[in-house]
Amino acid sequence: MERRKTPSPPPLPYTFHGHAAVIGYWPKGVPVTIYSQHANRGKTQILATYQGLDGVVSATVTSVGDSALAKPITDAFNRVSALATVPLSVYDRRDGGVEEYPTKHLAALTDRGSRAELLSGTHSLWYEYACLELHQALADLDDALLAVPEPVRIAVNAELEAEARGLTEAVAEDSEEDSLPDAESRRLWDVDHPFVVHDGDMGALSREARERLDSLEGGITSKERAKAVADMRVLATAFSRCSGVGGHVDHSYPEIFAEPYDADRCYLSVHAPQPGDGSADTWEIEIGRWEPDDPREEDADDYSSATGSSVIRCELPTPPDADELADLLNRLDQEPEQLIEWAKTSVGAPLAGTGFVVTKGYNG
């Protein structure tokens, strides 16, 4: 298996209230809230900014004594808002249709008992991916609240209720089920000026990711879709439990790709079977190596482009556990040079310290 590698520029950020953000336009508009923090009289305020009747409104959600406490709350709030909102803002265009995405995920914002449903659906790869990410964002918000006093937790829960109410009202009005009276505190549905904060770590919400995941569902059965969703959850959950290995989840089909430093250009990837591909029904762990396309760059620390090819591969007889994969990746974070040694593993032997057995070698 070959890979191509060329450098890519970082996304161009815009600024909003002093914070880096990418302002995204969605085909439909919904009341999206942006959260930020602001120092005031020795404390740090957490602000909710949204479109109101008289324009953009910034309201204080709560205050904490330390900006270090405010940051994880603000970050989780922004992720929750975007993940709850975007599925309501785009259309499900699989199979050439134009359908609404489900709204079941909104209940999880205020009802803890509904959170489990974020991990049990099979609607579509993209929607269930968004639900999985929302589940994680809510869990991260819970963790951030462990270090703050009870009044702050009460205020945060009240804000989640306000956000859920605004989204629910907007959906009802859009479907013409209800016509809501104007209220001073209402978060407006504004088709021309929605905004959502995105700091680069929520690629699953991009149109490109949605279209690529949708394309994989062409012609598959409901049973195959359910399996693909389950595989996606394993990959995404494993990656979320990694401590910091240099890698990412490829949203063209959720694949973990890790490229740690000090690994002599080696990389590791974990990928599940493609949905509907009966000829490839096994999970695989692959170790490959980049070779510069320009021989003159062979000894350079950086290179203009490179081609990666497989060195060894582990074909797994059964789907792996998310914790097994997380342990594998965390090992690379702690010992990146281990990848070099794994690449030398003979066919039939396990990767040292793991239960993953090499089934194919490409070194001749």
C-alpha positions in Angstrom: 0.0 0.0 0.0 1.5 3.3 -1.0 0.8 6.8 0.4 1.6 10.2 -0.9 2.8 13.0 1.3 3.1 16.7 0.5 3.1 19.6 3.0 -0.2 21.4 3.5 -0.7 25.0 4.9 -2.6 25.4 8.1 -6.2 26.7 8.0 -6.6 30.5 7.9 -8.0 31.6 11.2 -10.3 34.5 11.7 -10.6 36.2 15.1 -13.7 36.6 17.3 -13.5 38.2 20.7 -9.8 37.7 20.7 -10.0 33.9 20.1 -8.9 32.0 17.0 -12.0 30.8 15.1 -13.1 29.7 11.7 -16.5 31.1 10.9 -18.5 28.4 9.1 -21.5 28.9 6.9 -24.0 26.0 6.8 -26.9 25.6 4.3 -29.5 26.2 7.0 -29.0 28.6 9.9 -29.5 27.7 13.5 -28.8 29.5 16.8 -25.2 28.8 17.3 -23.5 30.0 20.5 -19.8 30.9 20.7 -18.2 30.7 24.2 -15.2 32.7 25.3 -13.5 33.8 28.5 -12.7 37.3 29.7 -10.8 38.6 32.7 -12.8 40.9 35.0 -12.0 42.2 38.5 -9.7 39.4 39.4 -11.9 36.6 38.0 -12.4 35.0 34.7 -15.9 35.3 33.1 -17.2 32.7 30.7 -19.3 34.4 28.1 -22.0 33.0 25.7 -22.3 35.0 22.5 -25.3 34.5 20.1 -27.6 36.3 17.7 -30.4 38.0 19.6 -33.4 40.2 18.6 -31.2 43.3 18.6 -28.0 41.8 17.2 -25.1 39.9 18.7 -25.5 39.4 22.4 -22.8 38.5 24.9 -24.0 37.2 28.3 -22.1 36.0 31.3 -22.6 32.3 32.0 -20.6 32.2 35.1 -17.2 33.2 36.6 -14.3 31.3 38.0 -11.3 32.3 40.0 -8.6 31.1 37.6 -8.4 31.2 33.8 -6.9 27.7 33.9 -10.3 26.5 35.2 -12.2 28.5 32.6 -10.4 27.2 29.5 -11.5 23.5 29.6 -15.0 24.6 30.3 -15.0 27.1 27.4 -13.4 24.6 25.0 -15.9 21.9 25.9 -18.8 24.3 25.6 -17.8 25.3 22.0 -17.5 21.6 21.0 -20.9 20.8 22.5 -22.5 23.7 20.7 -21.0 22.9 17.3 -21.7 19.2 17.5 -25.3 19.7 18.6 -25.9 22.3 16.0 -24.3 21.2 12.8 -26.4 18.0 12.3 -29.5 20.4 12.4 -27.9 22.7 9.9 -27.2 20.4 7.0 -29.2 17.9 4.9 -28.7 14.2 4.6 -28.1 13.8 0.9 -27.3 10.1 0.8 -28.8 8.2 -2.2 -29.6 11.5 -3.9 -32.2 12.5 -1.3 -32.6 15.6 0.8 -33.6 14.6 4.3 -33.3 16.1 7.8 -30.8 14.5 10.2 -32.3 13.2 13.5 -32.6 15.5 16.5 -32.4 12.8 19.2 -28.9 14.1 20.2 -30.4 17.3 21.7 -31.9 15.4 24.6 -28.3 14.4 25.8 -27.5 18.1 26.5 -29.8 18.1 29.5 -30.7 14.5 30.2 -27.8 12.3 31.3 -29.9 9.2 30.8 -30.0 10.0 27.1 -26.3 10.1 26.6 -26.1 6.3 26.1 -28.2 6.8 23.0 -25.4 8.8 21.5 -23.5 5.5 21.3 -26.2 3.2 20.1 -27.6 4.5 16.8 -27.0 3.3 13.3 -28.5 6.2 11.3 -25.4 7.0 9.2 -21.6 7.0 9.5 -21.4 10.8 9.7 -24.3 11.4 12.1 -23.2 8.7 14.5 -19.7 10.1 14.3 -21.0 13.5 15.4 -23.0 11.8 18.2 -19.8 10.0 19.4 -17.9 13.3 19.4 -20.8 15.0 21.3 -20.7 12.2 23.9 -17.0 12.9 24.4 -17.4 16.6 24.6 -20.1 16.3 27.3 -17.8 14.0 29.2 -15.0 16.5 28.9 -17.3 19.2 30.2 -18.2 17.0 33.2 -14.5 16.5 33.9 -13.8 20.2 33.7 -16.6 20.9 36.2 -15.0 18.6 38.9 -12.6 21.4 39.8 -15.1 24.2 40.3 -17.7 25.0 43.0 -21.3 23.9 42.9 -22.7 27.4 41.8 -20.5 27.2 38.7 -21.8 23.7 37.9 -25.4 24.9 38.3 -24.8 27.9 36.0 -23.2 25.6 33.3 -26.2 23.2 33.4 -28.5 26.2 33.0 -26.5 27.3 30.0 -26.8 23.8 28.5 -30.6 24.0 29.0 -30.7 27.4 27.3 -28.7 26.1 24.3 -30.9 22.9 24.0 -34.1 25.0 24.3 -32.9 27.4 21.6 -32.1 24.5 19.2 -35.3 22.7 19.9 -37.4 25.8 19.3 -35.6 26.5 16.1 -36.2 23.0 14.8 -39.9 23.2 15.7 -40.3 26.6 14.0 -38.5 25.5 10.9 -40.8 22.5 10.6 -43.8 24.8 11.0 -44.9 22.8 14.0 -44.9 26.0 16.1 -44.6 29.7 15.7 -42.7 31.2 18.7 -43.2 34.7 20.1 -40.2 36.9 20.2 -38.5 37.0 23.5 -35.6 39.1 24.7 -33.5 36.1 25.6 -34.2 34.1 22.5 -31.3 32.8 20.4 -32.3 33.5 16.9 -32.3 31.3 13.8 -30.5 33.4 11.3 -30.0 31.8 7.9 -27.6 34.4 6.6 -25.3 34.9 9.6 -24.8 31.7 11.6 -21.4 31.2 13.2 -19.6 28.4 14.9 -16.2 28.3 16.5 -13.9 25.6 15.2 -10.2 25.5 16.2 -9.1 22.8 13.8 -9.8 19.7 15.9 -13.3 18.9 14.7 -12.7 17.6 11.2 -15.7 15.3 11.5 -18.0 18.3 11.1 -16.6 19.4 7.8 -18.5 19.1 4.6 -15.6 17.1 3.1 -15.8 14.5 5.9 -19.5 14.2 5.6 -19.5 13.7 1.9 -16.7 11.1 2.0 -18.4 9.1 4.7 -21.7 9.4 2.8 -20.0 8.0 -0.3 -19.0 4.9 1.5 -22.6 4.1 2.3 -23.6 3.7 -1.4 -25.3 0.4 -1.9 -24.6 -1.1 1.5 -27.2 -2.9 3.6 -28.5 -1.8 6.9 -26.6 -4.6 8.5 -23.4 -3.5 6.8 -24.0 0.1 7.9 -24.4 -1.0 11.5 -21.1 -2.9 11.4 -19.4 0.1 9.8 -20.7 2.4 12.6 -19.5 0.0 15.2 -16.0 -0.2 13.6 -15.9 3.6 13.4 -16.7 3.9 17.1 -13.8 1.6 18.0 -11.3 3.6 16.0 -12.5 7.0 17.2 -12.8 5.8 20.9 -9.3 4.4 20.8 -7.8 7.6 19.4 -9.6 9.7 22.0 -7.9 7.7 24.7 -4.4 8.4 23.4 -2.2 10.6 25.5 -0.6 12.6 22.7 0.9 10.5 20.0 1.5 12.5 16.8 -1.4 11.3 14.6 -5.0 11.9 13.5 -8.2 10.2 12.5 -8.7 10.2 8.7 -12.3 11.1 8.2 -12.5 9.9 4.6 -13.1 6.7 6.5 -12.1 6.7 10.2 -8.5 5.4 10.1 -5.9 6.1 12.8 -2.7 7.4 11.3 0.2 7.9 13.7 3.6 9.4 12.8 5.7 9.9 15.9 8.9 11.9 16.0 12.2 10.0 16.3 10.8 7.0 14.4 13.1 7.2 11.3 10.2 8.2 9.0 8.1 5.2 10.0 4.4 5.5 10.5 1.6 3.3 11.8 -2.0 3.1 10.6 -5.0 1.2 11.9 -7.9 0.7 9.6 -11.2 -1.2 9.6 -12.8 -3.0 6.6 -14.4 -0.6 4.1 -18.2 -0.8 4.3 -19.7 -3.2 1.8 -16.3 -4.5 0.6 -16.8 -8.2 0.9 -13.3 -8.9 -0.3 -11.7 -7.1 2.7 -13.4 -8.1 5.9 -10.5 -7.9 8.4 -9.0 -5.1 10.5 -5.3 -4.3 9.7 -2.4 -2.6 11.5 0.2 -1.4 9.0 3.7 -0.1 9.6 5.2 1.8 6.6 8.0 4.2 5.9 8.3 7.4 4.0 10.9 7.7 1.2 11.6 11.1 -0.3 10.7 11.4 -4.0 13.8 13.5 -4.6 16.9 11.3 -3.8 18.9 14.5 -3.0 16.6 14.9 0.1 17.4 11.4 1.4 19.4 12.7 4.4 17.3 15.8 5.0 15.2 16.3 8.1 12.5 17.6 5.9 11.5 17.0 2.3 9.2 18.4 -0.3 7.3 15.2 -1.0 7.5 11.5 -0.3 6.0 8.1 -1.0 5.1 5.8 1.8 4.9 2.0 1.4 4.1 -0.9 3.6 6.9 -2.6 5.6 4.8 -5.1 7.6 1.1 -5.7 8.2 -1.0 -7.4 10.9 -4.3 -8.7 9.7 -6.5 -9.2 12.8 -8.9 -12.2 12.9 -11.4 -10.3 15.0 -12.1 -6.6 15.6 -9.8 -5.2 18.2 -10.8 -3.6 21.5 -10.5 0.2 21.7 -8.3 -0.1 24.8 -5.9 -2.5 22.9 -5.5 0.1 20.2 -5.1 2.9 22.7 -2.4 1.0 24.5 -0.6 0.5 21.2 -0.7 4.2 20.4 0.2 5.3 23.9 3.3 3.0 23.7 4.4 5.0 20.7 3.9 8.2 22.5 6.2 7.0 25.3 8.7 5.2 23.2 8.5 6.5 19.6 11.7 4.5 18.6 9.7 1.3 19.3 8.1 1.8 15.9 11.5 1.2 14.3 11.9 -2.1 16.1 8.3 -3.2 15.3 9.0 -2.6 11.6 11.7 -5.3 11.8 9.3 -8.0 13.2 9.2 -11.2 11.3 6.0 -12.8 9.9 4.4 -14.9 12.5 5.8 -13.0 15.4 3.9 -10.4 17.5 4.8 -6.8 17.7 6.9 -6.7 20.9 4.8 -6.0 24.0 1.5 -6.5 22.1 -0.8 -9.3 21.0 -0.8 -8.2 17.4 0.9 -10.8 15.1 2.5 -9.9 11.8 0.9 -11.7 8.9 2.6 -10.0 5.9 6.0 -8.6 5.3 7.2 -6.5 2.3 10.9 -6.5 2.7 11.5 -9.5 0.4 
